Amino acid sequence: MTKDNFVYIEHMIDCILRIDEYVDSREKFYHSHLIQDAVVRNLQIMSESSQRLAETIKTNYPGIAWREISGFRNVLVHDYLGLDLDMIWSVVEQELPKLHTTLEIILTDLTR
């Protein structure tokens, strides 16, 4: 494995941790453009980092929806006028915790 994979995985985790820091409740998320912008930006960055990972990482961890993460980045970047806050909240609440857990496992595996 290359060092780049380690850096990109760490970067993805950092984005998730930042989102966790910004979002402490659904109400604040829905009522703060500042929080929404910060969350969307970090989701974009996280998705971009996922696209830069080696194919071997993606193959070795098929439990992560790599293609969907990549596609989500395109929605966030290109469909910014029609962003669905309910969808974004669902990703933050339901998908990011699972992704975070798996990324931590990948980091551990990469350090072995």
Beta strands, then each sheet from edge to edge (+ up, - down):
end
